[in-house]
């Protein structure tokens, strides 16, 4: 099932996407409420979506499926080709940073180039959305704690990222975490470690890889994070980007106002944004 947050003119509602149409789930509350109560809501959602008014996707605005996650974590240096282009070594331990809640952006909303940050780069990533929360989750059980997956762009301001040893500020500019276009539930997505992912800038393919190439796979990541903190429904995990970033090109190619960035992942859809300069 594909679950989205959409606005057809009367405010945000959760919806079920079928083909090129969307129908409201009928569930009151946020996407996080829906995720947390999924076992209770699923049957009613299936029935409601079958009989509810359908809207063409072209007539609604798709919003970030989780506008205010409790936590947003992202792993760095998690594809071998990206490690090589970054002139780094593969770490024995996972390298994590956070992105601010205010960096979350809709799947087709503009991405801001801030006045204070002119070196903006793209990073296509598989995003895992936590369903059943918990601590000390084993690798063997990690899959049962993922509600679903979506496409993400870990937009990064490179100067702010690298001028200190800690990356979070450079990763947390407003609008720099677009996700969507919807959440594809884990049962429909299938194996998260067999998905092709690509990023295009103005139609030029810049990144092209497969989640089979993750250094630490999704189950490794959930096991590791949950040793430190309780994972909760709706938490967001950016799982790493492959090689092909603009900062590694010769000459370096940072995003500029008017550029269009498209990120796509097999089975999950695509997100696309135009870059705009802060006034």
Secondary structure as UniProt FT lines:
FT   STRAND          2..7
FT   STRAND          12..18
FT   TURN            19..20
FT   STRAND          21..24
FT   HELIX           31..36
FT   HELIX           38..51
FT   STRAND          54..56
FT   HELIX           57..59
FT   STRAND          61..63
FT   TURN            67..68
FT   STRAND          72..76
FT   HELIX           80..85
FT   TURN            86..87
FT   STRAND          95..98
FT   HELIX           101..103
FT   STRAND          104..105
FT   TURN            107..108
FT   STRAND          111..113
FT   TURN            115..116
FT   STRAND          120..121
FT   STRAND          124..130
FT   HELIX           139..145
FT   STRAND          146..154
FT   STRAND          156..157
FT   HELIX           158..162
FT   HELIX           168..171
FT   TURN            174..175
FT   STRAND          177..185
FT   HELIX           186..189
FT   TURN            192..193
FT   STRAND          196..201
FT   TURN            202..203
FT   STRAND          204..210
FT   HELIX           211..213
FT   HELIX           218..228
FT   TURN            233..234
FT   STRAND          236..238
FT   HELIX           246..248
FT   TURN            257..258
FT   STRAND          260..265
FT   TURN            266..268
FT   STRAND          269..277
//
